[in-house]
Amino acid sequence: MALKGRYKLSVEPTSEEHNVEGSNRRRMKWSNLYSYSCSRPVGKLEEATSSLGTEGFSRVVLIGNQDEHLVRYPSNWVSTTKYNLLTFFPKALYEQFRRIANIYFLLSAALSLTPISPFSASSLILPLVFVVGISMAKEAIEDWHRFLQDKEVNNRKVLVHQGDGIFVPVEWKKVRVGDIVKVEKDNFFPADLLLLSSSFEDGICYVETMNLDGETNLKLKRSSEYTMDLDDDEDFDLLEAKIICEDPNPLLYSFIGKLMIVDHKEPLGAEQILLRDSKLKNTEYIYGAVIFSGHDTKVMQNATPPPSKRSAIEKRMDLIIYMLFAVLFLISFLGSVALGVYTQRWTPTWWYLKPDESNFFYNPDTPLIAALFHLITALVLYGYLIPISLYVSIEVVKVAQAMFINQDLEMYYEETDTPARARTSNLNEELGQVDTILTDKTGTLTCNQMEFVKCSIAGISYGENGFKFETTTVLGQEKDVPAQRNFMHTASELINEVKCGTGGVHIKGFNFRDGRLMNNCWVQEENPSVIELFFRILSICHTAIPDEDEASGEISYEAESPDEAAFVVAARELGFEFSKRTQSSLVVKEFDLASGRKVARTYELLDLLEFSSARKRMSVVVKDEENNIFLFCKGADSVIFERLGKNGKEYEEATKAHLSKYADAGFRTLAVAYKKLELSEYESWSSEFLKAKIYMGLDRDTKLDEISELIERDLILVGATAVEDKLQEGVPRCIDKLAQAGIKIWVLTGDKMETAVNIGFACSLLRQGMRQIVITLENENTKTVEASGNKEFINKFLQESTRQQIASARQQIGGEKDKTAVFALIIDGKSLNFALSMDLRDDFKQLIIKCSSVISCRVSPKQKAMV
C-alpha cells in the first residue's frame, strides 16, 4: 500500500528532502482505522468529489512546486492593525470627528477665520489641534503596539524544506502555498497545513485549538495514508502531489478536498487539516504542506477588521454634549432675538448708539440679518460652555489606567506567569459596567485535570472516596449532605485493603480506592467476567497513544482529553494495561481468569466511530484473538440507555441510581456498554460505513452519523464511570464577590443536571435561600411523546412544554412578594434549544434578566455559541 520513494504527478520534479529521525518514530503498520485503506471504488470517489473544480472548490495547490502555481496566492504576512501609513490620517481624523464636540469646535475654528468671530483664529484652532492631536497620538501608539505584535508573529521561525534534505528556519511571513514545513512540539502552525506525516508512524498528531475556539481538549488529526510513511530524505526529493480543494472560507470545522498522488486519489477532510494559530501538543513533530496562507487561512477569514470601540461613558458624554449644545443654542437664540427686537424698536430713538458706519454684519436698517449674524457670533462666543478639554482629559486618564492595569500585581497570575494586559484603553471603564458573565465550566471554573474516582459495574458501586460537595439540590428540592462525608470501611474491607495493597504513591488521573478491585482482587467478586469486560472496554475504547519511557519502561498515555487519559490509567492500575497501538491493532496486558496470570492479548481494530458533541458517545469495533467481533461503546448515560436492547437492561436501574449518586457528588459520569456482532452483520454495515467515509459532500458527517446509528443499537449495559474535576483555587470566593457586585453569571456545561447543580453550590453560584427555577424536558411525559416517533408532533410538544415552563417561571418571579428574593435558573440543553428559537426568544430573555444565576447543562458547543 505504501508509495514510499515514488510520489510523482504530471508536474516537474523538485529536489526536496527532509531530515527525519527515523529511530524516534513509533513503528506502526497500515490499517483502515485512521484512514481509508479499505478497497475504495473509484467511481464512488469521483461521484463524491464531483463538486471539486467548480465555483467555490477551485483551489489547486502543488506541493513542492510553488513556482508552478497558475494563480498568485497571498503571502503569509498577516496584519490586525487599524491603520497604515496611507490610511492613518484620514481614518484617525474620521474617528475623532465622530465626536460631536470636535465637530462643533471644528466649525467654530472655521468661523474664527472670518470677521464674524469674536476671537482670533489661533485661540480656537490651536486648542482643537492639541486635543485632536493627543487623541490621534494615542490611537497611533495603540496601533503601533498591534503592529509590533503582528511583527512578532510574522517573524516567528518555522522549518521549511529547501531541497537536498535540508529544513531551514524561515520566517512565517515568507512561507508560501505549497511549501513543506516541519513544526515541532508546543509550536504554533504558521498557516493552514495538510498533515503529511508525524513523529508517530501512523501519521497522527494532537492539536490544541484554544486560540481558535477556546476549547482546551486536544483534537486528534490524521495524515493521508499515502504520505504518512515519509521518513527518508529521498521521499521529499521525489514528492510531487496536487491538492484540489475548496476556496478560502471561514468554516473552522469543515474541509473538502482531494489529494492526488501518482494514480491515487485520496479524499481529504477536516481531520487532515492543521489550522493556523493552533498548537502541536503531545507529538514531537509533524510535516505539513501549506494549503492556505496569510489572510486566506481560516482564522483570518473569521477575523473582522478592528472595530472602533466606544465605551458607554463616551456615548453618554455625547448625550451630555447634545444637552449642553441645546442650552448653548437656547442662550444664543434668546440673545439674538433680543438684539433683533432692540435694533428694530430702539435704535431710531437711541440715535447716539447707532454706529457711524454700518457694515454687512450689523446694519440697523436690517435687524433680521443682524440677529442672524449675532446668533452665529454668540454660538462661537459662548462655545466654551462645551468643554474642549473633556475628551482629552479622559483620554489621558484612560492611558494612565491602562498602564496601571498592565503593572498591577493584584492582577498577575504567578502560576502561568500571566500579567493583565489592556489591549485597548478605550474600554477600561467598561469593566465596571459588566452586568453578565458567561463562562464554561471545564478548564475555567475547574482545573480540567480528571481523576478516576468511582465506577459502577454489574449494578455494584465501587470506590470509597468521600463526596466533597456539602450541599445539593436536585430539581428544586434542597437536601443537606454532611460536610466532607467519608464512607467508613468495615473491618473486613480494611483487612482486604491491606491485603490488596491499595495504598501508595498518588498516580495522575487515578484517585480510586477500593480493596475489592485493586491488585486483581476483583476475581473474588460476584461477577468477575463483567468486571473483566468493563475494564477491557476502558482499555480499548479510546484514541490514546502509549508512550514508553526507554529508561524506566514506564508507560504514559497521550490522549485527546483528560477524561480519556484517566480511563486508560484506571484500566492499567486495575489490571488491564494498554501497552501498544498500531494502525490496525492494539495490545492489552490483562489478567487472565483461567490461568490466573497476566497475558498480552491483541485486538484488531476494525472501525472507529468518533465522539462528537452531537453524538455524545464514541465506539470502536474490534476483533479478538478468537475472531469474535465486538462493538465497545462509552458515552453520556442518556444516550447509552436509550440504545440498550431488551437483553441489555439487567443493571440499568442500579446503574441509574449510582449515576444519580455520583452526579450529586459533582462527578462527571459516562455509561459503558457493548454488543457482540455477527460477521455477516458487520460486513453489511461496514460496506455502508465505507461509502459514507469516502463521500465528499457537505453532509458527509451527517451520513456518517446515520450509518453509525445503525450499529450502535441493542447494546448491553456493563456499568458506568465517575471522574472528578476539581474546582480551581479561589473560584467560590471569586464568584461570591462577583455576585455581591450584582453581576449575573451564566455557566454553560455539558454535564448532566445533577452534576451541574452540585458544582453550582460548590462554587457559590447557587446559594442557600435562592429560589430555583428548573426548565427541563427530561421527564416521563417527554419520553412518552418521543416514543411515538412522530417528529413533527414531538417538536410541537417540546416547544409548547418549554413555552409553558417559561411562562410559569415568569409568573413565579412576578408573584414573589419578598422583594429581596434572588432567583436561579437551571435549564437543560434540549429546553435551551427551543428557548433560543425566534418564537420563545423574547419571553426567555425577559425571564433570564430577572435571574441572578443561570446554569445551562447538557449543552453543545453550538448552543454555547448561540447563547
C-alpha positions, 0 to 999 in steps of 0.5 A, spaced: 500 500 500 505 504 501 508 509 495 514 510 499 520 513 494 515 514 488 510 520 489 510 523 482 504 527 478 504 530 471 508 536 474 516 537 474 520 534 479 523 538 485 529 536 489 526 536 496 528 532 502 527 532 509 531 530 515 527 525 519 529 521 525 527 515 523 529 511 530 524 516 534 518 514 530 513 509 533 513 503 528 506 502 526 503 498 520 497 500 515 490 499 517 483 502 515 482 505 522 485 512 521 484 512 514 481 509 508 485 503 506 479 499 505 478 497 497 475 504 495 471 504 488 473 509 484 467 511 481 464 512 488 470 517 489 469 521 483 461 521 484 463 524 491 468 529 489 464 531 483 463 538 486 471 539 486 473 544 480 467 548 480 465 555 483 467 555 490 472 548 490 477 551 485 483 551 489 489 547 486 495 547 490 502 543 488 506 541 493 513 542 492 512 546 486 510 553 488 513 556 482 508 552 478 502 555 481 497 558 475 494 563 480 498 568 485 496 566 492 497 571 498 503 571 502 503 569 509 504 576 512 498 577 516 496 584 519 490 586 525 492 593 525 487 599 524 491 603 520 497 604 515 501 609 513 496 611 507 490 610 511 492 613 518 490 620 517 484 620 514 481 614 518 484 617 525 481 624 523 474 620 521 474 617 528 475 623 532 470 627 528 465 622 530 465 626 536 460 631 536 464 636 540 470 636 535 465 637 530 462 643 533 469 646 535 471 644 528 466 649 525 467 654 530 475 654 528 472 655 521 468 661 523 474 664 527 477 665 520 472 670 518 470 677 521 464 674 524 468 671 530 469 674 536 476 671 537 482 670 533 483 664 529 489 661 533 485 661 540 480 656 537 484 652 532 490 651 536 486 648 542 482 643 537 489 641 534 492 639 541 486 635 543 485 632 536 492 631 536 493 627 543 487 623 541 490 621 534 497 620 538 494 615 542 490 611 537 497 611 533 501 608 539 495 603 540 496 601 533 503 601 533 503 596 539 498 591 534 503 592 529 509 590 533 505 584 535 503 582 528 511 583 527 512 578 532 508 573 529 510 574 522 517 573 524 516 567 528 521 561 525 518 555 522 522 549 518 521 549 511 524 544 506 529 547 501 531 541 497 537 536 498 534 534 505 535 540 508 529 544 513 531 551 514 528 556 519 524 561 515 520 566 517 512 565 517 511 571 513 515 568 507 512 561 507 508 560 501 502 555 498 505 549 497 511 549 501 513 543 506 514 545 513 516 541 519 513 544 526 515 541 532 512 540 539 508 546 543 509 550 536 504 554 533 502 552 525 504 558 521 498 557 516 493 552 514 497 545 513 495 538 510 498 533 515 503 529 511 506 525 516 508 525 524 513 523 529 508 517 530 508 512 524 501 512 523 501 519 521 497 522 527 498 528 531 494 532 537 492 539 536 490 544 541 485 549 538 484 554 544 486 560 540 481 558 535 475 556 539 477 556 546 476 549 547 482 546 551 481 538 549 486 536 544 483 534 537 486 528 534 488 529 526 490 524 521 495 524 515 493 521 508 495 514 508 499 515 502 504 520 505 504 518 512 510 513 511 515 519 509 521 518 513 527 518 508 530 524 505 529 521 498 521 521 499 521 529 499 526 529 493 521 525 489 514 528 492 510 531 487 502 531 489 496 536 487 491 538 492 484 540 489 480 543 494 475 548 496 476 556 496 478 560 502 472 560 507 471 561 514 468 554 516 473 552 522 470 545 522 469 543 515 474 541 509 473 538 502 478 536 498 482 531 494 489 529 494 492 526 488 498 522 488 501 518 482 494 514 480 491 515 487 486 519 489 485 520 496 479 524 499 481 529 504 477 532 510 477 536 516 481 531 520 487 532 515 487 539 516 492 543 521 489 550 522 493 556 523 494 559 530 493 552 533 498 548 537 502 541 536 501 538 543 503 531 545 507 529 538 514 531 537 513 533 530 509 533 524 510 535 516 505 539 513 504 542 506 501 549 506 494 549 503 492 556 505 496 562 507 496 569 510 489 572 510 486 566 506 487 561 512 481 560 516 482 564 522 483 570 518 477 569 514 473 569 521 477 575 523 473 582 522 477 588 521 478 592 528 472 595 530 472 602 533 470 601 540 466 606 544 465 605 551 458 607 554 461 613 558 463 616 551 456 615 548 453 618 554 458 624 554 455 625 547 448 625 550 451 630 555 454 634 549 447 634 545 444 637 552 449 642 553 449 644 545 441 645 546 442 650 552 448 653 548 443 654 542 437 656 547 442 662 550 444 664 543 437 664 540 434 668 546 440 673 545 439 674 538 432 675 538 433 680 543 438 684 539 433 683 533 427 686 537 432 692 540 435 694 533 428 694 530 424 698 536 430 702 539 435 704 535 431 710 531 430 713 538 437 711 541 440 715 535 447 716 539 448 708 539 447 707 532 454 706 529 457 711 524 458 706 519 454 700 518 457 694 515 454 687 512 454 684 519 450 689 523 446 694 519 440 697 523 436 698 517 436 690 517 435 687 524 433 680 521 440 679 518 443 682 524 440 677 529 442 672 524 449 674 524 449 675 532 446 668 533 452 665 529 457 670 533 454 668 540 454 660 538 462 661 537 462 666 543 459 662 548 462 655 545 466 654 551 460 652 555 462 645 551 468 643 554 474 642 549 478 639 554 473 633 556 475 628 551 482 629 552 482 629 559 479 622 559 483 620 554 489 621 558 486 618 564 484 612 560 492 611 558 494 612 565 489 606 567 491 602 562 498 602 564 496 601 571 492 595 569 498 592 565 503 593 572 498 591 577 500 585 581 493 584 584 492 582 577 498 577 575 497 570 575 504 567 578 502 560 576 502 561 568 506 567 569 500 571 566 500 579 567 493 583 565 494 586 559 489 592 556 489 591 549 485 597 548 484 603 553 478 605 550 474 600 554 477 600 561 471 603 564 467 598 561 469 593 566 465 596 571 459 596 567 459 588 566 452 586 568 453 578 565 458 573 565 458 567 561 463 562 562 464 554 561 465 550 566 471 545 564 478 548 564 475 555 567 471 554 573 475 547 574 482 545 573 480 540 567 485 535 570 480 528 571 481 523 576 478 516 576 474 516 582 468 511 582 465 506 577 459 502 577 459 495 574 454 489 574 449 494 578 455 494 584 458 501 586 465 501 587 470 506 590 470 509 597 472 516 596 468 521 600 463 526 596 466 533 597 460 537 595 456 539 602 450 541 599 445 539 593 439 540 590 436 536 585 430 539 581 428 544 586 428 540 592 434 542 597 437 536 601 443 537 606 449 532 605 454 532 611 460 536 610 466 532 607 462 525 608 467 519 608 464 512 607 467 508 613 470 501 611 468 495 615 473 491 618 473 486 613 474 491 607 480 494 611 483 487 612 482 486 604 485 493 603 491 491 606 491 485 603 490 488 596 495 493 597 491 499 595 495 504 598 501 508 595 504 513 591 498 518 588 498 516 580 495 522 575 488 521 573 487 515 578 484 517 585 480 510 586 480 506 592 477 500 593 480 493 596 475 489 592 478 491 585 485 493 586 491 488 585 486 483 581 482 482 587 476 483 583 476 475 581 473 474 588 467 478 586 460 476 584 461 477 577 468 477 575 467 476 567 463 483 567 468 486 571 473 483 566 469 486 560 468 493 563 475 494 564 477 491 557 472 496 554 476 502 558 482 499 555 480 499 548 475 504 547 479 510 546 484 514 541 490 514 546 497 513 544 502 509 549 508 512 550 514 508 553 519 511 557 526 507 554 529 508 561 524 506 566 519 502 561 514 506 564 508 507 560 504 514 559 498 515 555 497 521 550 490 522 549 485 527 546 482 529 553 483 528 560 477 524 561 480 519 556 487 519 559 484 517 566 480 511 563 486 508 560 490 509 567 484 506 571 484 500 566 492 499 567 492 500 575 486 495 575 489 490 571 488 491 564 494 495 561 494 498 554 501 497 552 501 498 544 497 501 538 498 500 531 494 502 525 490 496 525 491 493 532 492 494 539 495 490 545 492 489 552 496 486 558 490 483 562 489 478 567 487 472 565 481 468 569 483 461 567 490 461 568 490 466 573 496 470 570 497 476 566 497 475 558 498 480 552 492 479 548 491 483 541 485 486 538 484 488 531 481 494 530 476 494 525 472 501 525 472 507 529 466 511 530 468 518 533 465 522 539 462 528 537 458 533 541 452 531 537 453 524 538 455 524 545 458 517 545 464 514 541 465 506 539 470 502 536 469 495 533 474 490 534 476 483 533 479 478 538 484 473 538 478 468 537 475 472 531 469 474 535 467 481 533 465 486 538 462 493 538 465 497 545 461 503 546 462 509 552 458 515 552 453 520 556 448 515 560 442 518 556 444 516 550 447 509 552 440 507 555 436 509 550 440 504 545 440 498 550 436 492 547 431 488 551 437 483 553 441 489 555 437 492 561 439 487 567 443 493 571 440 499 568 436 501 574 442 500 579 446 503 574 441 509 574 441 510 581 449 510 582 449 515 576 444 519 580 449 518 586 455 520 583 452 526 579 450 529 586 457 528 588 459 533 582 462 527 578 462 527 571 459 520 569 459 516 562 455 509 561 459 503 558 456 498 554 457 493 548 454 488 543 457 482 540 456 482 532 455 477 527 460 477 521 455 477 516 452 483 520 458 487 520 460 486 513 453 489 511 454 495 515 461 496 514 460 496 506 455 502 508 460 505 513 465 505 507 461 509 502 459 514 507 467 515 509 469 516 502 463 521 500 465 528 499 459 532 500 457 537 505 453 532 509 458 527 509 458 527 517 451 527 517 451 520 513 456 518 517 452 519 523 446 515 520 450 509 518 453 509 525 446 509 528 445 503 525 450 499 529 450 502 535 443 499 537 441 493 542 447 494 546 448 491 553 449 495 559 456 493 563 456 499 568 458 506 568 464 511 570 465 517 575 471 522 574 472 528 578 474 535 576 476 539 581 474 546 582 480 551 581 483 555 587 479 561 589 473 560 584 467 560 590 470 566 593 471 569 586 464 568 584 461 570 591 464 577 590 462 577 583 455 576 585 455 581 591 457 586 585 450 584 582 453 581 576 449 575 573 453 569 571 451 564 566 455 557 566 454 553 560 456 545 561 455 539 558 454 535 564 448 532 566 443 536 571 445 533 577 452 534 576 451 541 574 447 543 580 452 540 585 458 544 582 453 550 582 453 550 590 460 548 590 462 554 587 457 559 590 453 560 584 447 557 587 446 559 594 442 557 600 435 561 600 435 562 592 429 560 589 430 555 583 427 555 577 428 548 573 426 548 565 427 541 563 424 536 558 427 530 561 421 527 564 416 521 563 411 525 559 417 527 554 419 520 553 412 518 552 411 523 546 418 521 543 416 514 543 411 515 538 416 517 533 412 522 530 417 528 529 413 533 527 408 532 533 414 531 538 417 538 536 410 541 537 410 538 544 417 540 546 416 547 544 409 548 547 412 544 554 418 549 554 413 555 552 409 553 558 415 552 563 417 559 561 411 562 562 410 559 569 417 561 571 415 568 569 409 568 573 413 565 579 418 571 579 412 576 578 408 573 584 414 573 589 412 578 594 419 578 598 422 583 594 429 581 596 428 574 593 434 572 588 432 567 583 436 561 579 435 558 573 437 551 571 435 549 564 437 543 560 440 543 553 434 540 549 429 546 553 435 551 551 434 549 544 427 551 543 428 557 548 433 560 543 428 559 537 425 566 534 418 564 537 420 563 545 426 568 544 423 574 547 419 571 553 426 567 555 430 573 555 425 577 559 425 571 564 433 570 564 434 578 566 430 577 572 435 571 574 441 572 578 444 565 576 443 561 570 446 554 569 445 551 562 447 543 562 447 538 557 449 543 552 453 543 545 458 547 543 453 550 538 448 552 543 454 555 547 455 559 541 448 561 540 447 563 547 
